[in-house]
Amino acid sequence: MKTYLSVVIPCYNEKKNLERGVLEEVEDFLSKKKLGFEVLISDDGSTDGSREEVKRRIAGKENFKLLENPHGGKPSALFYGLKKAQGEMVLFTDMDQSTPIAEVDKLLPYFENGYSVVIGSRGMGRKNFPLYRQIGSFVFRSFRQIFLLHSLGDTQCGFKAFKTEVVRDVFSKLSFFDKTEAVSGWRVTSYDVELLFLLSKKGYKIAEVPVTWADRDVAKGKGGHPLKKYFKESKEMLLEVIRIKMNDLRGGYDS
């Protein structure tokens, strides 16, 4: 069967999530669908035994493949997976499955209605979401909407689907890949904002669809104290929004 959907799951020190059976959840759902699929687990140089755990759990499963990449951060892991994807559509989803794989059923129909990009939206009522993250998310969204992507609510949800040829053409142009310094820890950044901005600027239609979300992440090996790490990333993301806007005003995205 021809591959219709490529599922790319970035992985960095996710052993605890793997141990609770997230890949089995993904397989159980997709194996019941009448479509060709592949699951690409794109490992970003894990140091906690995640690679070995993935290998053990996907042994004998021809639709699952582990990509063993050097450490580079989440956008890097996604790009390695994207380059290997063979499906007509590609879904980015996080290993913790806070948005369950079954929510893809809400996204795929939009491709039949002229959309090239369909993103999951968590709304503000997020289960198991600490108060400081709720406040931070509201501040970031409000700040970002002043400058970029005014009509989109949640740009940061890790559950996003694209026409593969469309996102592959744009992903390599992210400024994340212009940086030369070594990456430390699980660098997420606001690559989502720049990616969606570039896709929108090129005229691709973007649909935002409400999805179920509840924090299920039990992996604690992604570096740093959660609260300190969150505020550091939030500051970086706010600065990224300004950088993207300034770059656009200078014509940096016109080519």
HELIX and SHEET records of a PDB file:
HELIX    1   1 LYS A   15  GLU A   19  1                                   5    
HELIX    2   2 VAL A   22  LEU A   30  1                                   9    
HELIX    3   3 SER A   50  ILE A   58  1                                   9    
HELIX    4   4 LYS A   74  LYS A   84  1                                  11    
HELIX    5   5 ILE A  101  GLU A  103  5                                   3    
HELIX    6   6 VAL A  104  LEU A  107  1                                   4    
HELIX    7   7 LEU A  108  ASN A  113  5                                   6    
HELIX    8   8 LEU A  131  PHE A  147  1                                  17    
HELIX    9   9 THR A  164  PHE A  171  1                                   8    
HELIX   10  10 SER A  175  ASP A  178  5                                   4    
HELIX   11  11 TYR A  191  LYS A  201  1                                  11    
HELIX   12  12 PRO A  226  LEU A  249  1                                  24    
SHEET    1   A 7 PHE A  64  ASN A  69  0                                        
SHEET    2   A 7 GLY A  36  ASP A  44  1                                        
SHEET    3   A 7 THR A   3  CYS A  11  1                                        
SHEET    4   A 7 MET A  89  PHE A  92  1                                        
SHEET    5   A 7 LYS A 160  LYS A 163 -1                                        
SHEET    6   A 7 VAL A 117  SER A 121 -1                                        
SHEET    7   A 7 ILE A 206  PRO A 210  1                                        
END                                                                             
